[in-house]
């Protein structure tokens, strides 16, 4: 397995100012190192119109969202609440992240934009390797992983109500 790598494609220039290439690299490395694996993730930094189109095309939901992910191959589904079986491939998949929605969420939640974006990227990479939040046990497992990875970066628990 290769080293953890984020290949960032900037479609919306505001992501350059926000430091998306560095944030993506940091989030991908932290996530894959915590999982004990490597691989490449392509991250597209776009705006709300582009992510709304992608959301409509791939999920049938024609509205903007914060982040989307597409694994290179379908993840193996373990028992509910169990950590997924990690893929054995170098190309893990693609992620798209929307500037407008992410910045609006960060402001509404009183979070530093870089911390919020990092959390969303970690969340998306976990989806690429098979984590999900469709059931309560799976959501607990995924959120626990997110908290642990964010802690390695010194970022506060995004699910804390304080």
N, C-alpha and C positions, 0 to 999 in steps of 0.2 A: 504494500500500500504506500502511496506517495505521501509526501509532507502535506499538511493542511494548507490549502491555497484558496484565496478569494480572487477571482478575476472580475473586476468591476467595470461595467459599461455605463457611462454617464449619458443619459438621454436628456435629462433636465439639468441645466448648468447650475442651478441652485445647490445641487448635491455636491459640486466641487467645493463651494464655499463652506458647506456643512461638514466637509471632510469624509464623505462616504467611502472613498477608497481605503482610508486608514481604519475607519469604523468597521467596515466589512472584513478587512483582513484580521483585525483584532477579534471580532465576534466568531468568525469561522475557525480561526486557530484555537481560541479558548474552548469552543464547543467540541471540536474534533479531538483536541488534546484531552479534555475531560472524559470523552468517550473512549479514549485510547485507540484512535484510528486516524487515518489520514484521508486525503481526497481533495478534489477540486469542486468548488461551487462558483457558479457564475451569478453575479449580482447585478441586476439592472436598476439603476436609479432613474426613476421617471416621475411624472406628475400625475395628478388625479385623472385627467382625460385618458391617458394611456392605460393606467391600471384599471379604470372602469371598462375600457374596451377589452382588456385581457380577462377581467372578471366575467364579462358577458360571454366572451368566446369560450372560456374553459369551464365556467361554473354556472352559466345561465343567469348570472346576477349582474344586471347592467348598471352597477353603481360603483363608486370608488370604494376602496378598502385600503388598509394600511400596508399589508404585505401578502404576497402570494408565493407559493412554492410548487415546483414540479420535479419530483424525483426522477432520476434517470431510469430506474426500474422500480416496479411495484415493491414496496417493502413487505417483508414477511410479518404477518400479524401474529403476535404471541397471545397468550391468555390475557383477559382484561386486567389492566393494572401492571402487567409485567413489562420490563424494558424490552424494546424490540431487538430482533436479531439484526445486527449491523450488516449492511451490504458489503460485499467483497469486490468493490470496484473503485477505480480512481475517480471517475466522473460521477459525482453524487447527484447533481441536478442544478436547477436554475431557481433563482429567487428574483422577484420584482418588488420594489418598495417605492411607495408614493410620497413625495415630498410634502404636498399640501396636507394630506390626512395625518401624516406622522407629526408634523409641526403643530397642527391644530390640537391633536391629542395630547402632545407633551405640554402645551400651554394650558389646556383645560385641566390636566391632571397635576399641574405644578411640578413637572419633572424637567430635568435638564434634557434638552433635545438629544444630545449625544447618548445619554443613558437610555432614553426611550428607544432610539434607533437601534442601539446595541441589543437591547432586550428583544426587539422585533426580529432582528437578524438571527439571534440565537434561537428564537422560537421557530423561525422558518427552516434553519438548518436541522433542528430536531425533527421537523416534519419530513425533511428529505431522507432521513435515516429510519423513519418508521414510527416516531412518536406521534400521538394525536390526543385529542381532548373530546372525543365523541361520547365517552362514558365517564361517569364520575371517577372510577378507579384509574382510567387512562389519564384524565385531566390532572389528578393528584400526582401521578408519576411524572407527567410532563412538567408540571409546575415545580415539582421538587427538583428536577434536573435543571430547569431554568434558574431557580434560586441558587443552586450550588455553583453553576457556571458563572452567573453574575457575581457571586461572592468572590470568586477567584480574581475578578477584575475590580473589586472594590465598589461594586454598584449595589445599591440598596434593593431589598426585596420589593419588586413592583406590585406584589399582591398584598402587601401590608396595608392596613387601613389607617396607619398613623402617618 
